[in-house]
């Protein structure tokens, strides 16, 4: 690592207290899908204090914003998230389920760290640009509503990321690694059925049951599951049964569907078939069907060219050091996990045998942040979805994970919330910031790598431009 780059990364260390305080303050004000006003305010204030040019209301979304520094090309984005999850309120540092507020929100996916580390990376790149006078622009993107709202999907649809040459991001986890996998694309839609109420005993022939329509739609979708690709998933939730009186024919009822598959075109096909099932249910019951498109998320397009630069920096930046107290803290939370998910075992399956044999000694340890995983060739779709996918269709995009919580901690859990303000989480977020900053600095000096990444993206897209899966007229909304 050259001297100028090393100097730039010290910006993360010199701002460590500020960054840790920022993530803690966001943790303390957990806000969900498109309501992240406090997190947005805190980050915008931080960016302005550090001389970034802030643009608010990106894509006409009040909690979407950016902070940029520099001029000229290349233009490189660093993505940040900061939304919480409902129902995961939890006291910090407590090794048992203990909500601060019953039914309240909590940062059960580590997004308070995600946005903050990305800002830290932007700070280091800013210092590099100031020190060297090099051409280039870094932009931090504050992206709301990753959890269920597809914030980046709406931003991508409306051209927010069109001017980027490439982008990097990260996600908290229990391993230090470069992510090489794709993700499942999805479409979410509401189906409302409108019928006619009647006395269920005295005049049932006058009623047209919307609840029957929902039931028949769900039965039809159940039969469809046998006739879609094995990797696809069709989820549903009945959100309105039409009432609680069995002696009244329900005039209105509603069901929410989420369809997933490895490729967005596959999801589009499944969505069309589910839509036909909804129409059929309406015909069978004499009701009217109203479909409301909620959101969609594209699958992540891996980019080997950017991933290799991330991996190089992941291995070059010194790992954080942890003391006995911190390891005991990790062990305490490791012991609360009843069913160990085998995250390291799964990762080792995709490595070369000699690499896996070297790292299997760590299985059973309470914390996996003491080593770096080699980069895998695995590009299979993970079982989840991420709106990073839409950015990856627009511009070459890649991401890392760092070990911000104890080994085997399950996602979206109270244990993640409880560990969110720990020194382990703080150190891991600063580590992530340095790795991303080092990657961006390398890319500023390697136009040939960016060009290679763009060609790779064009190939992986089938030489076709990005087509957003979200129709133009659809506006962001929550799933409530």
GUVEX-679576 format. One line per field, with one value per residue (C-alpha): residue number from 1; x, y, z. Coordinates in Angstrom, 1 decimal, decimal comma. Last residue first. Example, Ala and Ser with C-alpha at 12.3 -4.5 7.8 and 13.67 -1.06 7.14 Angstrom:
nr <- 2_1
X <- 13,7_12,3
Y <- -1,1_-4,5
Z <- 7,1_7,8
# end
This chain:
nr <- 480_479_478_477_476_475_474_473_472_471_470_469_468_467_466_465_464_463_462_461_460_459_458_457_456_455_454_453_452_451_450_449_448_447_446_445_444_443_442_441_440_439_438_437_436_435_434_433_432_431_430_429_428_427_426_425_424_423_422_421_420_419_418_417_416_415_414_413_412_411_410_409_408_407_406_405_404_403_402_401_400_399_398_397_396_395_394_393_392_391_390_389_388_387_386_385_384_383_382_381_380_379_378_377_376_375_374_373_372_371_370_369_368_367_366_365_364_363_362_361_360_359_358_357_356_355_354_353_352_351_350_349_348_347_346_345_344_343_342_341_340_339_338_337_336_335_334_333_332_331_330_329_328_327_326_325_324_323_322_321_320_319_318_317_316_315_314_313_312_311_310_309_308_307_306_305_304_303_302_301_300_299_298_297_296_295_294_293_292_291_290_289_288_287_286_285_284_283_282_281_280_279_278_277_276_275_274_273_272_271_270_269_268_267_266_265_264_263_262_261_260_259_258_257_256_255_254_253_252_251_250_249_248_247_246_245_244_243_242_241_240_239_238_237_236_235_234_233_232_231_230_229_228_227_226_225_224_223_222_221_220_219_218_217_216_215_214_213_212_211_210_209_208_207_206_205_204_203_202_201_200_199_198_197_196_195_194_193_192_191_190_189_188_187_186_185_184_183_182_181_180_179_178_177_176_175_174_173_172_171_170_169_168_167_166_165_164_163_162_161_160_159_158_157_156_155_154_153_152_151_150_149_148_147_146_145_144_143_142_141_140_139_138_137_136_135_134_133_132_131_130_129_128_127_126_125_124_123_122_121_120_119_118_117_116_115_114_113_112_111_110_109_108_107_106_105_104_103_102_101_100_99_98_97_96_95_94_93_92_91_90_89_88_87_86_85_84_83_82_81_80_79_78_77_76_75_74_73_72_71_70_69_68_67_66_65_64_63_62_61_60_59_58_57_56_55_54_53_52_51_50_49_48_47_46_45_44_43_42_41_40_39_38_37_36_35_34_33_32_31_30_29_28_27_26_25_24_23_22_21_20_19_18_17_16_15_14_13_12_11_10_9_8_7_6_5_4_3_2_1
X <- -47,9_-45,7_-44,3_-44,6_-42,4_-44,4_-45,5_-46,1_-42,9_-43,4_-40,8_-38,8_-36,3_-34,9_-31,1_-29,6_-29,0_-25,6_-26,7_-26,6_-23,6_-21,7_-22,5_-21,4_-18,1_-17,4_-18,1_-15,8_-13,0_-13,4_-13,2_-10,1_-8,5_-9,2_-7,0_-5,9_-9,4_-10,1_-7,2_-8,6_-12,1_-10,7_-8,7_-11,8_-13,9_-11,3_-10,9_-14,6_-15,1_-12,4_-14,1_-17,3_-15,5_-14,0_-17,4_-19,2_-16,6_-16,7_-20,4_-23,2_-25,0_-24,5_-28,0_-29,6_-27,8_-28,9_-32,5_-32,5_-32,8_-30,0_-28,9_-25,7_-23,5_-20,2_-20,6_-21,2_-19,6_-17,6_-17,1_-18,9_-17,8_-19,5_-19,4_-21,0_-20,5_-23,2_-26,9_-27,6_-25,6_-27,6_-30,8_-29,2_-28,2_-32,0_-31,3_-33,0_-32,5_-31,8_-28,3_-28,1_-25,1_-22,0_-19,4_-15,9_-14,8_-12,4_-10,3_-11,9_-10,1_-9,3_-9,9_-13,5_-15,0_-16,1_-17,3_-15,1_-16,9_-15,4_-12,1_-10,0_-12,0_-9,8_-6,7_-8,8_-11,0_-8,1_-6,5_-9,8_-10,5_-13,4_-17,1_-17,8_-15,9_-18,6_-21,3_-19,2_-18,5_-22,2_-23,1_-26,5_-26,0_-29,3_-29,8_-27,8_-27,5_-24,0_-22,6_-23,8_-21,8_-18,8_-18,8_-18,6_-15,9_-13,9_-14,4_-13,2_-10,2_-9,0_-9,7_-7,4_-8,8_-7,5_-4,8_-5,9_-4,1_-6,3_-9,6_-7,8_-6,9_-10,4_-12,1_-9,9_-10,9_-14,5_-14,4_-13,2_-15,4_-18,7_-21,7_-25,1_-27,4_-31,0_-33,5_-35,9_-39,6_-42,2_-45,8_-47,8_-51,5_-53,9_-57,7_-59,9_-63,6_-65,9_-68,1_-66,5_-65,0_-64,1_-62,3_-60,3_-59,4_-58,1_-56,0_-54,7_-53,8_-51,8_-50,0_-49,0_-47,8_-45,8_-44,2_-43,0_-41,7_-39,9_-38,0_-37,1_-35,7_-33,3_-32,7_-36,4_-38,8_-42,5_-44,0_-47,8_-50,1_-53,7_-56,8_-60,5_-63,6_-67,3_-67,2_-70,5_-71,8_-72,6_-68,9_-68,4_-64,8_-64,2_-62,9_-60,0_-57,4_-53,6_-53,5_-49,8_-48,1_-44,8_-43,9_-40,4_-38,4_-35,3_-37,1_-38,4_-42,2_-44,9_-45,3_-45,7_-48,6_-50,8_-50,3_-50,9_-54,3_-55,2_-54,1_-56,2_-59,2_-58,9_-58,5_-61,6_-63,6_-62,7_-64,0_-67,4_-70,2_-73,4_-77,0_-77,1_-76,2_-79,6_-80,8_-77,8_-74,7_-76,6_-75,1_-71,9_-70,9_-67,6_-64,2_-61,0_-57,6_-54,4_-51,2_-48,0_-44,3_-41,8_-38,5_-35,0_-33,0_-29,4_-26,0_-22,9_-19,3_-19,3_-15,8_-15,1_-14,8_-17,4_-20,1_-22,2_-22,4_-22,9_-20,7_-20,8_-18,9_-20,0_-18,9_-18,6_-21,6_-23,7_-26,8_-27,1_-30,1_-31,8_-35,4_-35,4_-32,2_-33,7_-36,8_-34,7_-32,4_-35,3_-36,6_-39,1_-39,1_-35,9_-33,7_-35,9_-33,5_-30,4_-27,9_-25,5_-21,9_-20,4_-16,7_-15,5_-12,2_-9,2_-6,2_-5,3_-3,1_-3,9_-7,4_-8,4_-6,9_-8,7_-12,0_-11,3_-10,9_-14,1_-16,0_-14,9_-16,2_-19,5_-19,7_-18,9_-21,8_-24,3_-23,7_-23,2_-26,7_-27,8_-26,8_-29,5_-31,6_-31,5_-34,5_-38,2_-40,7_-43,2_-42,5_-40,2_-36,6_-37,0_-35,2_-34,3_-31,2_-27,5_-27,8_-25,3_-27,8_-31,4_-33,7_-36,5_-36,9_-40,6_-40,1_-36,8_-34,3_-33,3_-29,8_-28,3_-25,2_-23,8_-20,4_-20,4_-17,5_-17,2_-14,1_-14,0_-14,1_-14,5_-14,2_-16,7_-20,2_-22,9_-26,1_-29,8_-32,8_-35,0_-37,5_-37,8_-38,3_-35,7_-33,1_-34,7_-31,5_-28,2_-25,2_-21,9_-19,4_-17,5_-17,0_-19,7_-22,0_-21,6_-22,2_-25,3_-26,6_-25,9_-27,8_-30,8_-31,1_-30,9_-33,6_-35,9_-35,8_-39,5_-39,1_-39,0_-38,2_-36,7_-34,5_-33,5_-30,8_-29,1_-28,8_-27,2_-24,8_-23,8_-23,0_-21,1_-18,9_-18,3_-17,4_-15,1_-13,4_-12,8_-9,0_-9,0_-11,0_-8,9_-5,9_-7,0_-5,7_-2,2_-2,1_-3,1_-0,4_2,2_1,6_0,0
Y <- -1,8_-2,8_0,7_2,9_4,2_5,5_3,5_5,5_4,5_0,7_-1,0_-3,8_-1,2_-1,9_-1,7_-1,6_-4,8_-6,4_-9,6_-7,9_-10,1_-8,9_-5,2_-5,7_-7,3_-4,4_-1,9_-3,8_-3,8_-0,1_0,4_-1,7_0,3_3,5_2,3_5,3_6,3_2,5_2,1_5,0_3,5_0,1_1,7_3,6_0,4_-1,5_1,5_1,9_-1,8_-1,7_1,2_-0,8_-3,8_-1,7_-0,2_-3,5_-5,1_-2,1_-2,8_-0,5_-3,0_-6,1_-6,0_-5,3_-8,3_-10,5_-9,3_-11,0_-10,0_-12,3_-15,1_-14,7_-17,6_-16,0_-12,9_-9,5_-6,9_-9,4_-7,6_-8,2_-6,9_-5,4_-5,0_-2,8_-2,1_0,4_0,3_-3,4_-3,4_-0,5_-2,5_-5,5_-3,3_-3,5_-6,8_-10,2_-13,3_-17,0_-16,3_-16,6_-18,7_-16,8_-19,0_-18,4_-17,6_-14,9_-16,1_-15,6_-13,1_-13,9_-12,7_-11,6_-15,1_-14,8_-17,4_-20,2_-23,3_-23,6_-21,7_-24,8_-25,1_-22,3_-24,3_-27,2_-24,8_-23,1_-26,5_-27,8_-24,7_-22,6_-22,8_-25,4_-23,2_-20,5_-23,0_-24,2_-20,6_-19,7_-22,9_-21,7_-22,6_-23,4_-22,1_-18,9_-17,5_-19,0_-17,0_-13,9_-14,6_-15,8_-12,4_-10,6_-12,9_-12,1_-8,4_-8,7_-10,8_-8,1_-7,5_-6,2_-4,9_-6,5_-4,6_-3,4_-5,4_-8,5_-6,6_-4,3_-7,0_-8,5_-5,2_-4,9_-8,5_-7,7_-4,7_-6,8_-9,8_-8,0_-9,8_-8,7_-8,6_-9,7_-6,9_-5,6_-4,8_-2,7_-2,3_-3,0_-2,6_-5,0_-4,5_-7,6_-7,3_-10,0_-12,6_-15,4_-17,5_-14,4_-12,8_-15,9_-16,1_-12,6_-13,4_-16,5_-14,4_-12,1_-15,0_-16,1_-12,6_-12,5_-15,8_-14,5_-11,2_-13,2_-15,2_-11,9_-10,6_-13,6_-15,8_-16,0_-14,4_-13,6_-11,6_-11,5_-9,5_-10,5_-8,4_-8,7_-6,6_-7,6_-10,3_-12,2_-11,7_-14,6_-15,3_-11,9_-11,0_-8,7_-8,7_-11,0_-8,2_-8,7_-12,3_-12,8_-14,4_-15,9_-17,5_-18,7_-19,7_-21,9_-25,0_-23,3_-22,9_-25,6_-27,1_-23,7_-23,0_-25,3_-23,3_-20,1_-21,4_-22,2_-18,7_-17,2_-19,3_-18,1_-14,5_-14,8_-16,5_-13,6_-11,2_-12,9_-11,9_-11,9_-11,9_-15,7_-15,8_-14,1_-15,2_-17,3_-15,3_-12,0_-10,0_-8,1_-7,5_-8,0_-6,2_-8,1_-6,4_-8,0_-6,4_-6,8_-7,5_-8,4_-10,1_-10,8_-13,3_-12,6_-12,9_-14,2_-12,8_-11,1_-10,2_-11,6_-10,9_-13,1_-12,5_-9,9_-6,2_-5,3_-3,5_-1,1_-0,2_1,6_2,1_4,8_6,6_9,1_6,9_6,3_8,6_7,7_7,4_3,6_3,5_5,6_3,5_0,3_1,8_2,3_-1,2_-0,7_-4,1_-3,6_-1,5_1,5_4,4_5,0_7,7_7,7_8,8_10,3_10,3_12,4_12,1_14,0_13,9_16,9_14,5_15,6_16,8_13,8_11,4_13,2_12,9_9,2_8,9_10,8_8,7_5,5_6,9_7,8_4,1_3,1_5,2_3,9_0,3_0,6_1,9_-0,7_-3,6_-6,0_-6,0_-2,3_-2,1_-1,0_-1,2_-4,0_-3,7_-0,8_-1,2_-4,9_-7,5_-10,8_-12,0_-11,2_-7,5_-5,3_-2,8_-3,1_-4,5_-3,3_-5,8_-5,5_-3,4_-3,4_-0,5_1,7_3,2_2,2_3,4_3,1_4,4_5,8_6,4_9,2_8,7_11,5_15,2_16,9_16,2_15,6_14,4_13,8_12,2_12,0_9,7_10,3_12,6_10,5_12,6_10,5_12,1_14,4_16,0_16,9_17,5_18,9_17,4_19,8_17,7_19,5_19,2_15,4_15,1_17,3_15,2_12,0_13,2_14,5_11,3_9,1_11,3_11,2_7,5_7,1_5,6_2,0_1,9_4,1_3,1_6,2_4,9_2,9_6,1_7,8_4,8_4,9_8,6_8,2_5,5_7,8_10,8_8,7_7,2_10,5_10,4_6,7_7,0_9,9_7,6_5,9_8,9_8,6_4,9_5,9_8,5_6,1_3,3_0,0
Z <- 6,1_3,2_2,9_-0,2_-3,1_-6,1_-9,1_-12,3_-14,0_-13,7_-11,4_-13,2_-14,4_-17,8_-17,8_-21,2_-23,2_-24,2_-22,4_-19,0_-18,1_-21,2_-20,6_-17,0_-18,0_-20,4_-17,7_-15,3_-17,9_-18,4_-14,6_-14,4_-17,3_-15,5_-12,7_-10,5_-9,3_-9,0_-6,5_-4,4_-4,6_-3,3_-0,5_0,6_0,6_2,7_5,0_5,6_6,2_8,9_10,5_10,6_12,1_14,9_15,8_15,7_18,0_20,3_20,8_19,7_17,4_19,5_21,0_17,7_16,1_19,0_18,6_15,2_11,6_10,5_12,8_14,8_13,7_14,8_16,9_15,3_13,0_10,9_7,6_4,4_1,0_-2,1_-5,9_-8,5_-12,2_-13,1_-14,0_-13,5_-10,2_-8,9_-9,3_-7,5_-4,5_-3,9_-2,1_-2,1_0,0_-0,8_-2,2_-6,0_-7,1_-8,1_-6,3_-7,5_-4,0_-2,8_0,1_3,5_5,8_9,5_13,0_12,4_12,9_16,5_18,9_17,5_16,6_13,1_13,1_12,4_9,1_7,7_6,5_5,2_3,2_1,5_0,5_-0,7_-2,9_-1,6_-2,2_0,6_3,0_2,9_4,0_6,9_7,9_8,0_9,8_10,9_14,6_16,2_19,7_19,4_22,9_23,3_20,4_22,2_25,3_23,3_21,5_24,8_26,0_22,8_23,5_27,1_26,0_23,6_19,9_17,1_13,9_10,7_8,8_5,3_2,6_2,5_2,2_-0,2_-2,6_-2,2_-3,1_-6,2_-7,2_-6,6_-9,0_-12,0_-11,0_-11,2_-9,9_-11,2_-8,2_-9,0_-9,6_-6,9_-7,4_-5,6_-4,7_-7,8_-6,8_-8,4_-8,1_-8,7_-9,1_-7,7_-9,4_-7,4_-10,3_-12,4_-9,5_-8,8_-12,5_-12,5_-9,4_-11,2_-14,2_-12,0_-10,6_-14,1_-15,0_-11,8_-12,6_-16,0_-14,5_-11,8_-14,5_-16,3_-12,9_-12,6_-9,6_-8,7_-6,2_-6,1_-3,2_-2,8_-0,6_-0,1_0,3_1,1_0,5_0,4_3,0_3,2_6,7_9,0_9,7_11,3_11,7_8,7_5,2_5,5_5,1_5,0_3,8_3,4_0,5_-0,7_-4,1_-4,3_-7,4_-7,3_-8,4_-11,6_-11,7_-12,2_-8,8_-7,2_-9,5_-7,6_-4,4_-6,4_-7,5_-3,9_-2,8_-5,5_-4,4_-0,8_-1,9_-4,1_-1,3_0,9_-1,7_-1,4_-3,8_-1,8_-3,2_-3,2_0,5_1,3_4,8_5,8_4,8_5,0_2,2_1,3_-2,4_-4,0_-4,2_-4,3_-3,6_-4,8_-3,6_-5,5_-4,7_-7,3_-6,6_-7,8_-5,9_-5,2_-6,9_-5,2_-5,2_-1,8_-0,7_2,8_6,5_8,2_10,8_8,9_8,2_4,6_2,1_-0,9_-4,0_-7,2_-10,8_-13,5_-12,1_-14,0_-14,2_-10,5_-9,8_-13,1_-11,9_-12,1_-10,2_-7,3_-7,3_-7,1_-4,6_-2,2_-2,7_0,2_2,0_4,0_1,7_2,7_2,3_0,3_1,4_-1,6_-0,9_-4,0_-4,9_-7,8_-9,7_-11,0_-8,7_-6,5_-4,5_-0,9_-1,5_-3,6_-1,0_1,9_0,0_-0,5_3,3_4,0_1,4_3,2_6,5_4,9_3,8_7,3_8,6_6,1_6,9_10,7_11,3_8,8_11,1_10,0_13,3_13,8_16,0_15,9_18,7_19,4_23,1_23,6_25,0_24,3_26,4_24,8_26,5_26,2_26,9_25,2_23,8_24,8_22,1_19,8_16,9_16,1_13,0_11,2_10,7_7,8_7,5_4,1_2,3_-1,2_-2,3_-5,8_-8,1_-10,7_-12,8_-13,8_-13,1_-9,8_-6,1_-3,3_-3,2_-0,6_-1,6_-0,6_-0,2_2,8_1,1_-2,1_-5,2_-7,0_-4,7_-2,1_-1,1_-2,7_-0,4_-1,4_1,0_3,2_6,4_8,4_5,3_5,4_9,1_8,9_6,0_8,0_11,1_9,2_7,1_10,3_11,9_8,9_8,3_7,5_4,1_5,4_9,1_11,7_14,6_16,6_19,1_16,3_14,3_17,3_17,7_14,0_14,3_17,6_16,0_13,1_15,2_17,4_14,4_12,5_12,9_12,3_9,1_7,8_8,4_5,2_3,2_4,6_3,6_0,1_-0,1_1,3_-1,1_0,0
# end
